[in-house]
């Protein structure tokens, strides 16, 4: 069984109205702050709770196979459209086995590729008109030296540009709502690398830019961004296989609703990607009013490893059902060892 319960489009969506219209999930205040909660009865394992396209995508190194605005495949991609790794209960037919690949277009100075003229214009309006030029191309080339880190900085710079020039109120409002990394977390420390990136960025643009605003967007990106890829693809016999095709296959993205999903080491949901779109899939049955949660870290790691990662990056001390049970087991084990030593 597979239900498509909620969708946020690549452009033109109204975030608040979309949530208000939806009958499956909503953002509520809870014991962990804002979170996504089920407001529909009967959500079952394998149901797709919502789909959404990225609000911002960061890809510093691209050969044009993917769109710089929505991360969909373009006509420069040769082969069949990749599919996500499907959770239990989902079928490849429900996600679709192919899609129309758009005619790729570039911005005026060739900084970024897009899958269509629509995406090119949307990117220009949202952020790109601030930076388009040869100097920005040089900055992107510099960022490819550390590609994963570079992808993240591209997202931060797009967020910074949008905060100043984007005319879409819903995007600007969402940027304001995004949380930052807790002060004191390992990744919240300013580095010389980012000081240099900001200096290079200001050289690309006109106008006054404050370093404080860049580091604010950088912090919001680190707290909310996800790594997205094109997952699996179909081979010649229509079977799923890992997508090992060369070229630009990974990026960093900010998604509007997914940013509000809190962590649990015992998740009831999981994100998968299909041609640039995030699908949030239930991996357990979810009761009405229950919070929808996902794992920020690998849930198969030990409690020590999970807690260390959560503490260092998000300043989270996880007290989920699994961590509570694992902690109790450790206490009992240590008590047992203590008794044996007596």
Secondary structure, 3 states (H helix, E strand, C coil): CCCECCEECCCCCCHHHHHHHCCCEEEEEECCEEEEEECCCCECCCCEEEEEECCEEECCCCCCCECCCCCCEECCCCCCCEECCCCCCCCHHHHCCCCCCECCEECCCCCCEECCHHHHHHHHHHCHHHCCCHHHHHHHHHHHHHHHHHHHHHHHHHHHHHHHHCCCHHHHHHHHHCCCCCCCCHHHCCCHHHHHHHHHHHHHCCCCCCHHHHHHHHHHHHHHCEEEECCEEECCCCCEEECCCCCCCEEEEECCCHHHCEECCCCCEEEEEECCEEEEEECCCECCCCEEEECCCCCCCCHHHHHHHHHHHHCCCCCCHHHHHHHHHHHHHHHHHHHHHC
